[in-house]
């Protein structure tokens, strides 16, 4: 018998690799708490259009962007402006590409993770925030 689960995973009874963590977004139109998929395999961060409309101004991209998704190519024409994003009691900021009918509320992608030096631990389904790196990144935004 071949199994893709490790002994530890099999005991837990869940697939390794999907990390979900709730985040709060605050923009110029409102705020909300959302269930986010943290995915370092996604090059960009995305938000479902109906949720984006309640948080902040939606901006048209000067050039639409194409992304390969699980079910084909996705053409993205809009993004949010900069919004505050609260992650585990840290107040950061970012923008999201807007996608109608996105399967998740939010997808936090590699662009955000790299900017804020956040690492993912898929085996334990945890987000790892390096407080020292985060302080440096936040301090550099104030210059």
C-alpha positions in Angstrom: 0.0 0.0 0.0 1.3 3.4 -1.0 0.3 6.5 1.0 1.2 10.1 0.5 0.7 10.9 4.2 3.4 10.7 6.8 2.7 8.8 10.0 2.2 12.1 11.8 -0.3 13.3 9.2 -2.2 10.0 9.1 -2.6 10.3 12.9 -4.0 13.8 12.5 -6.3 12.7 9.8 -5.8 15.7 7.6 -3.9 16.6 4.5 -0.6 18.5 5.0 0.0 21.8 3.2 -3.1 23.9 3.3 -2.7 26.7 5.8 -5.8 28.8 6.6 -5.7 31.8 9.0 -8.2 34.5 9.5 -7.0 38.1 8.8 -8.7 41.5 9.2 -8.6 44.0 6.3 -9.3 47.7 6.6 -9.6 50.0 3.7 -11.2 53.3 2.7 -14.7 51.8 2.5 -14.8 49.5 5.5 -13.3 46.6 7.2 -13.9 42.9 7.7 -12.5 39.6 8.9 -11.8 37.0 6.3 -10.7 33.4 6.0 -7.5 33.4 4.1 -5.6 30.6 2.3 -1.9 31.2 2.8 -0.3 29.8 -0.4 3.4 30.3 -1.2 2.7 28.5 -4.5 0.6 31.5 -5.6 2.7 34.2 -7.1 0.2 37.0 -6.1 -2.4 37.7 -3.5 -6.1 37.7 -4.5 -9.4 38.7 -3.0 -12.9 37.8 -4.1 -14.6 40.8 -5.8 -17.7 40.9 -3.5 -15.5 41.2 -0.4 -13.1 43.7 -2.0 -16.1 46.0 -2.8 -16.9 46.3 1.0 -13.3 47.0 2.0 -11.8 49.5 -0.4 -11.7 51.2 -3.7 -11.2 48.9 -6.6 -8.7 50.1 -9.2 -8.3 49.1 -12.8 -4.9 47.8 -13.8 -3.3 49.7 -16.6 -2.5 46.3 -18.2 -4.6 43.2 -17.5 -2.5 40.3 -16.2 -2.9 36.6 -17.0 -2.4 33.9 -14.4 -2.3 30.1 -14.7 -4.8 28.6 -12.3 -5.9 25.0 -11.6 -8.7 25.3 -14.2 -7.0 27.3 -16.9 -5.9 30.9 -17.4 -7.3 33.8 -15.4 -7.4 37.3 -16.7 -7.2 39.9 -13.9 -8.1 43.5 -14.6 -8.5 45.1 -11.2 -6.8 45.4 -7.8 -7.6 46.9 -4.5 -5.8 50.0 -3.3 -3.5 49.6 -0.3 -5.4 48.1 2.6 -4.3 47.4 6.2 -4.0 43.8 7.0 -3.9 42.5 10.5 -2.0 39.2 10.9 -1.6 37.7 14.3 -1.7 41.1 16.0 0.7 42.8 13.5 -0.7 45.6 11.4 0.8 45.4 7.9 -0.4 46.8 4.5 -0.8 45.3 1.0 -2.9 45.3 -2.1 -4.8 42.4 -3.6 -5.7 41.4 -7.2 -9.5 41.3 -7.5 -11.1 38.1 -8.9 -14.9 37.6 -9.4 -16.0 34.1 -8.1 -12.6 33.3 -6.4 -13.0 30.0 -4.6 -11.4 31.4 -1.5 -12.2 34.7 0.3 -8.5 35.6 0.2 -5.4 34.0 -1.1 -2.2 35.3 0.5 0.5 34.7 -2.0 4.3 34.7 -2.3 4.4 38.4 -3.1 3.1 39.3 0.4 5.1 36.5 2.2 8.3 37.7 0.6 7.7 41.4 1.3 7.1 40.8 5.0 9.5 37.9 5.4 6.8 35.5 6.5 7.4 31.8 6.3 4.9 28.9 6.2 5.2 25.6 8.0 2.8 23.3 6.1 3.5 20.3 8.3 2.2 22.1 11.4 -0.1 24.4 9.4 1.4 27.5 10.9 2.5 31.0 9.8 6.0 32.0 11.0 6.6 35.7 11.5 10.1 36.8 12.2 9.5 39.7 14.5 13.0 41.2 13.9 12.6 41.1 10.1 9.1 42.5 10.5 10.4 45.5 12.6 13.0 46.2 10.0 10.5 46.1 7.2 8.0 48.3 9.1 10.8 50.8 10.0 11.9 51.1 6.4 8.4 52.0 5.3 8.5 55.0 7.6 11.6 56.6 5.9 
